[in-house]
Amino acid sequence: QNSNELRASGGFMGSYALITIDQGKITQFVIEDVYDADGQWQGFIEAPPGVKEYLSAGKGLRLPDANWAADFPSAAPQVKFFIESAKQTPIDGVIALNVQVLSQLLEITGPIKLNDYNLTLTADNIDDLLQDRPQIFFPGSRQKVNILTQTKTQLALAINQLPDDQYAKLLQLIQTQIKQKNLLFFSNNILLENSLSRL
């Protein structure tokens, strides 16, 4: 979520990832542009106040603004609905990640290089590079998705190469980002969702 373009749940959703977990292992991790899925939506849902007047252009509520609700347990099912409708696949839960999490991760891993784009991402510039650059992309461009995919790959490699003593910092970071609501969780499983809400 892009906190430079505010939404109540944390910011505008420019991109999303579909992640498949099987037996505790990630078997699929595909990043997509939110407008690709939005382009497949054929229905109409009346937009709530605020979206209707300023964002919907008369097209009703759509995926890019589906996280409009002030509380994540209300926003997440709306996001889930639009992505399920576009991708024709069931989704078990939703995790929202604000860019602040990536910035803090880079504080631990150090800078990462995106060789295909001659870019080096640091804790200080990731906000600009991942949020400002997409403004210049033309419709149908895959550059934003490709940059995010390469970022995900390089960040995973950097985390895997961390010395053992840095993993405690990583766990502390996750805990802090959850408390600050830069990491948000929603599950279809009512028992798990109730636990998440209590926490």
C-alpha positions as CSV (number, residue, x, y, z in Angstrom):
1,Q,0.0,0.0,0.0
2,N,1.3,3.4,-1.0
3,S,1.0,5.7,2.0
4,N,1.8,8.7,-0.2
5,E,-1.7,8.3,-1.6
6,L,-3.7,7.8,1.6
7,R,-6.4,5.2,2.2
8,A,-7.8,4.4,5.6
9,S,-6.2,1.0,5.7
10,G,-2.8,2.4,4.9
11,G,-2.5,3.6,1.3
12,F,-3.4,3.0,-2.4
13,M,-2.9,-0.5,-3.6
14,G,-0.8,-0.2,-6.7
15,S,0.1,-3.9,-7.0
16,Y,-0.8,-7.2,-5.4
17,A,0.7,-10.7,-5.2
18,L,-1.0,-14.0,-5.4
19,I,0.8,-16.4,-3.0
20,T,0.2,-20.1,-2.8
21,I,1.4,-22.0,0.3
22,D,1.4,-25.8,0.3
23,Q,2.5,-27.8,3.4
24,G,4.1,-24.6,4.8
25,K,6.1,-23.8,1.7
26,I,5.5,-21.0,-0.8
27,T,5.0,-22.7,-4.1
28,Q,3.8,-19.6,-6.1
29,F,4.5,-15.9,-5.6
30,V,3.2,-13.8,-8.6
31,I,3.1,-10.0,-8.5
32,E,0.5,-8.2,-10.6
33,D,-0.6,-4.7,-11.3
34,V,-3.9,-3.8,-9.7
35,Y,-5.2,-2.4,-12.9
36,D,-4.7,-5.7,-14.8
37,A,-7.2,-7.4,-12.5
38,D,-9.4,-4.3,-12.4
39,G,-9.7,-4.4,-16.2
40,Q,-11.3,-7.8,-16.0
41,W,-14.1,-6.6,-13.7
42,Q,-17.5,-6.4,-15.5
43,G,-19.9,-5.7,-12.6
44,F,-21.0,-2.6,-10.8
45,I,-21.0,-1.9,-7.1
46,E,-22.2,1.5,-5.8
47,A,-19.1,3.4,-4.5
48,P,-19.2,4.6,-0.9
49,P,-19.1,8.3,-0.1
50,G,-15.7,9.8,-0.8
51,V,-14.9,7.2,-3.5
52,K,-18.1,8.1,-5.4
53,E,-17.4,11.9,-5.4
54,Y,-13.7,11.9,-6.0
55,L,-12.3,8.6,-7.3
56,S,-14.9,6.5,-9.1
57,A,-15.5,8.6,-12.2
58,G,-19.1,7.1,-12.1
59,K,-17.8,3.5,-12.4
60,G,-18.7,2.5,-8.9
61,L,-16.4,0.8,-6.4
62,R,-13.5,-1.1,-8.1
63,L,-10.4,-3.0,-7.0
64,P,-8.0,0.0,-6.9
65,D,-10.1,1.6,-4.1
66,A,-11.5,-1.5,-2.5
67,N,-9.5,-1.0,0.6
68,W,-11.5,2.1,1.4
69,A,-13.0,0.9,4.7
70,A,-11.4,2.3,7.9
71,D,-10.8,-1.2,9.5
72,F,-8.9,-3.9,7.7
73,P,-11.4,-6.8,8.6
74,S,-13.9,-4.8,6.5
75,A,-11.6,-3.7,3.7
76,A,-9.9,-7.1,3.1
77,P,-13.0,-9.1,2.1
78,Q,-13.8,-6.3,-0.4
79,V,-10.3,-6.6,-1.9
80,K,-10.6,-10.4,-1.9
81,F,-13.9,-10.3,-3.7
82,F,-12.5,-8.2,-6.6
83,I,-9.4,-10.3,-7.0
84,E,-11.4,-13.6,-6.8
85,S,-13.8,-12.2,-9.4
86,A,-11.0,-11.2,-11.8
87,K,-8.7,-14.3,-11.3
88,Q,-11.5,-16.8,-10.9
89,T,-9.6,-18.4,-8.0
90,P,-10.5,-18.7,-4.3
91,I,-8.4,-16.7,-1.8
92,D,-8.0,-17.8,1.8
93,G,-6.7,-14.6,3.3
94,V,-5.3,-11.1,2.6
95,I,-2.1,-9.5,3.9
96,A,-1.5,-5.8,3.3
97,L,2.1,-4.6,3.2
98,N,2.9,-0.9,3.4
99,V,6.1,0.3,1.8
100,Q,7.5,1.2,5.3
101,V,8.0,-2.5,5.9
102,L,10.3,-2.8,2.8
103,S,12.3,0.3,4.0
104,Q,12.8,-1.2,7.4
105,L,13.8,-4.6,5.8
106,L,16.5,-2.8,3.8
107,E,17.8,-1.3,7.1
108,I,18.6,-4.9,8.1
109,T,19.7,-6.4,4.8
110,G,21.5,-3.4,3.4
111,P,21.1,-2.1,-0.2
112,I,20.0,-4.5,-3.0
113,K,20.8,-4.1,-6.7
114,L,18.3,-4.5,-9.5
115,N,20.7,-5.1,-12.3
116,D,18.1,-5.1,-15.1
117,Y,17.2,-1.6,-14.3
118,N,20.6,-0.2,-13.1
119,L,19.0,0.6,-9.7
120,T,20.1,0.2,-6.1
121,L,17.4,0.1,-3.6
122,T,18.2,1.5,-0.1
123,A,16.1,2.2,3.0
124,D,16.2,5.9,2.0
125,N,15.2,5.6,-1.7
126,I,12.8,2.6,-1.9
127,D,9.8,4.9,-1.3
128,D,10.7,7.1,-4.3
129,L,11.8,4.3,-6.6
130,L,8.8,2.0,-6.1
131,Q,6.1,4.6,-5.7
132,D,7.1,7.5,-7.8
133,R,8.4,5.7,-10.9
134,P,5.1,3.9,-11.6
135,Q,3.5,7.3,-12.4
136,I,5.5,7.4,-15.6
137,F,4.4,3.9,-16.8
138,F,2.1,3.7,-19.8
139,P,-1.1,1.6,-19.7
140,G,-0.2,-2.1,-20.3
141,S,3.4,-1.6,-19.3
142,R,4.9,-4.5,-17.3
143,Q,7.9,-2.4,-16.0
144,K,6.4,-1.8,-12.6
145,V,5.5,-5.5,-12.1
146,N,9.0,-6.5,-13.3
147,I,10.7,-4.1,-11.0
148,L,8.7,-5.4,-8.0
149,T,9.3,-9.0,-9.0
150,Q,13.0,-8.4,-9.2
151,T,12.9,-6.6,-5.8
152,K,11.1,-9.5,-4.3
153,T,13.7,-12.0,-5.6
154,Q,16.7,-9.9,-4.5
155,L,15.2,-9.2,-1.1
156,A,14.6,-12.9,-0.5
157,L,18.2,-13.7,-1.4
158,A,19.4,-10.9,0.9
159,I,17.3,-12.2,3.8
160,N,18.5,-15.8,3.2
161,Q,22.1,-14.6,3.4
162,L,21.7,-12.8,6.7
163,P,24.0,-14.0,9.5
164,D,22.1,-15.9,12.3
165,D,22.4,-12.9,14.7
166,Q,20.3,-10.7,12.3
167,Y,17.2,-13.0,12.4
168,A,16.3,-11.7,15.8
169,K,16.2,-8.2,14.4
170,L,14.0,-9.5,11.5
171,L,11.5,-11.0,14.0
172,Q,11.5,-7.8,16.0
173,L,10.9,-5.8,12.8
174,I,7.9,-7.9,11.9
175,Q,6.4,-7.5,15.4
176,T,7.0,-3.7,15.3
177,Q,5.4,-3.3,11.8
178,I,2.4,-5.3,12.9
179,K,1.9,-3.1,15.9
180,Q,2.3,0.0,13.7
181,K,-0.3,-1.5,11.3
182,N,2.1,-1.5,8.4
183,L,1.5,-5.3,8.2
184,L,-2.2,-6.2,8.3
185,F,-3.8,-9.7,8.2
186,F,-7.2,-11.1,7.4
187,S,-8.3,-14.8,7.2
188,N,-11.4,-16.5,5.9
189,N,-10.9,-19.0,8.8
190,I,-13.1,-17.5,11.5
191,L,-11.1,-18.9,14.4
192,L,-7.8,-17.6,12.9
193,E,-9.4,-14.2,12.1
194,N,-10.7,-13.9,15.7
195,S,-7.2,-14.6,17.0
196,L,-5.7,-12.0,14.6
197,S,-8.3,-9.5,15.7
198,R,-7.6,-10.1,19.4
199,L,-3.8,-9.7,18.7
